[in-house]
Amino acid sequence: MRKLVILIFLVNITMMAQEKNELPYYEIPEYYSEYTVGTVAARMVDGLGFRFRWATEGLRTEDLQYKISEDGRTIEETIDHIVGLSRVIVNATLKVPNGGGKKLSEMAYNEKRKEALLNMEKSSKILQKATDLIDFNIIFGAREIPFWNNINGPIEDAVWHAGQIVAMRRASGNPIRSGVSFMMGTVKE
């Protein structure tokens, strides 16, 4: 019995270590060395990534189908929306038009979550190096929308929806784990 308990403990620690390193935003990266237009924008995306990671960590199948009301979105539909927003954010930093990408209906939940987090990480890394944001327009066909709208649009919208996921999962009986400090961007083990 004692060996079984030790084995279970070791497996749990191993799984936590793998999970911690598999996806970005287990914790928010260290502070940037200086405040620039790029590092401030990158930190906004980092904050989103951290919130989204923990809002979606450990969701069960029944959580994904949960919704507050009949006319509301399920948690999974909300995640789909955030994935779409993450695509708009990363496409602006890559300076490419929106459209394309794998259809969300063809993706499993863990694929969607991973894509959103990797999109946020990639956006942040590009923004960190930026000295100006003027070229990071949101592109829809021939229409280009300034980066300002990325801040009040997709970035803040995704933060809003990450908060909705937290509220819905709490209502479905599966609150986020304790020890996550959104102020500090850290996790207590």
C-alpha positions in Angstrom: 0.0 0.0 0.0 2.8 2.4 0.9 4.5 1.7 -2.4 1.3 2.5 -4.3 0.9 5.8 -2.5 4.5 6.8 -3.3 4.0 5.7 -6.9 0.8 7.8 -7.2 2.6 10.8 -5.6 5.5 10.5 -8.1 3.2 10.2 -11.1 1.3 13.3 -10.0 4.5 15.3 -9.6 5.8 14.1 -13.0 2.5 15.0 -14.6 2.5 18.5 -13.0 6.1 19.1 -14.1 5.3 18.0 -17.7 2.2 20.1 -17.8 4.0 23.1 -16.3 6.6 23.0 -19.1 4.4 21.8 -22.0 2.4 25.0 -22.5 3.4 28.7 -21.9 2.1 30.9 -19.2 2.3 28.5 -16.2 3.6 31.8 -14.7 4.0 35.2 -16.3 7.6 35.7 -17.6 10.0 37.8 -15.6 9.7 41.6 -16.0 11.2 43.1 -19.1 14.4 45.1 -18.6 12.7 48.4 -19.6 9.3 50.0 -20.3 8.8 50.4 -24.1 5.8 50.5 -26.2 6.5 46.9 -27.2 7.2 45.5 -23.7 4.0 47.1 -22.4 1.9 45.6 -25.2 3.7 42.3 -24.7 2.9 42.3 -21.0 -0.8 42.8 -21.8 -0.7 39.7 -23.9 1.3 37.9 -21.2 -1.4 38.8 -18.7 -4.0 37.4 -21.1 -2.1 34.2 -21.6 -1.7 33.6 -17.9 -5.4 34.2 -17.2 -6.4 32.0 -20.1 -4.1 29.2 -19.1 -5.5 29.1 -15.6 -9.1 29.7 -16.6 -8.9 26.6 -18.8 -6.6 24.4 -16.7 -8.3 21.1 -15.6 -11.6 21.6 -17.4 -13.7 18.5 -17.5 -16.0 17.4 -20.4 -19.0 18.5 -18.4 -17.4 21.9 -17.8 -16.9 22.4 -21.6 -20.6 21.9 -22.2 -21.7 24.1 -19.3 -23.5 27.4 -20.0 -25.2 29.8 -17.7 -28.4 30.1 -19.7 -30.0 28.6 -22.8 -29.1 31.5 -25.0 -25.5 31.8 -23.7 -22.3 30.3 -24.9 -20.9 27.1 -23.5 -17.4 27.2 -22.0 -16.1 25.5 -25.1 -17.8 28.0 -27.4 -16.2 30.7 -25.3 -12.8 29.0 -25.8 -13.5 28.9 -29.5 -14.1 32.6 -29.5 -10.8 33.2 -27.6 -8.9 31.1 -30.1 -10.3 33.2 -32.9 -9.3 36.4 -31.0 -5.8 34.9 -30.5 -5.5 34.4 -34.2 -6.3 38.1 -34.8 -3.7 39.2 -32.2 -0.9 37.0 -33.6 -1.8 37.8 -37.3 -1.4 41.5 -36.5 2.0 40.9 -35.0 3.0 38.7 -38.0 1.6 41.4 -40.3 -0.6 38.9 -42.2 -4.3 39.0 -43.1 -6.9 37.2 -41.0 -8.6 34.1 -42.3 -7.6 30.5 -42.7 -6.3 28.3 -40.0 -7.7 25.0 -38.9 -11.4 24.9 -38.4 -12.3 25.0 -34.7 -15.0 22.4 -35.3 -12.2 20.0 -36.4 -10.1 20.5 -33.3 -10.1 18.9 -29.9 -10.3 21.1 -26.8 -6.6 20.6 -25.9 -5.6 21.6 -29.4 -7.6 24.8 -29.2 -6.2 25.6 -25.8 -2.6 25.0 -27.0 -3.1 27.1 -30.2 -4.4 30.0 -28.2 -1.6 29.9 -25.7 1.1 29.5 -28.4 -0.5 32.4 -30.4 -0.3 34.6 -27.3 3.3 33.6 -26.6 4.3 34.3 -30.2 2.6 37.7 -30.2 4.3 38.6 -27.0 7.8 37.7 -28.3 7.3 39.8 -31.4 5.9 42.7 -29.4 8.7 42.6 -26.9 11.2 43.6 -29.6 9.0 46.3 -31.1 9.9 50.0 -30.8 6.7 51.1 -32.5 3.3 49.4 -33.0 2.3 51.3 -36.1 2.9 48.4 -38.5 1.0 45.8 -36.4 -2.4 46.5 -38.0 -5.3 44.1 -37.9 -5.8 43.1 -41.6 -9.2 42.0 -42.9 -8.9 41.7 -46.7 -8.1 45.2 -48.0 -9.1 46.8 -44.7 -6.4 47.6 -42.1 -7.2 48.6 -38.6 -4.6 50.2 -36.2 -3.1 48.3 -33.3 -5.0 50.5 -31.0 -8.1 48.5 -31.9 -6.2 45.3 -31.1 -5.8 46.5 -27.5 -9.5 47.5 -26.9 -10.7 44.8 -29.3 -9.3 41.2 -29.3 -6.8 41.5 -26.4 -9.3 43.0 -23.9 -12.2 41.0 -25.3 -10.2 37.8 -24.7 -9.4 38.9 -21.1 -13.2 39.5 -20.6 -14.0 36.0 -21.9 -11.3 34.3 -19.8 -13.1 35.8 -16.8 -16.4 34.4 -18.0 -14.8 31.0 -18.2 -13.7 31.3 -14.6 -17.2 32.3 -13.5 -18.8 29.5 -15.5 -16.5 26.8 -14.3 -17.1 27.9 -10.7 -20.8 27.6 -11.3 -20.4 24.1 -12.8 -18.6 23.0 -9.6 -15.0 23.1 -10.9 -13.3 26.3 -9.7 -9.8 27.2 -10.7 -7.1 25.8 -8.4 -6.0 27.8 -5.4 -2.6 29.4 -5.3 -2.8 31.3 -8.6 -1.9 34.9 -8.0 -3.0 37.1 -10.9 -1.5 40.1 -9.3 2.0 38.5 -9.2 1.6 36.2 -12.2 2.8 33.3 -10.1 1.5 29.9 -8.8 2.0 28.6 -5.3 2.5 24.8 -5.4 
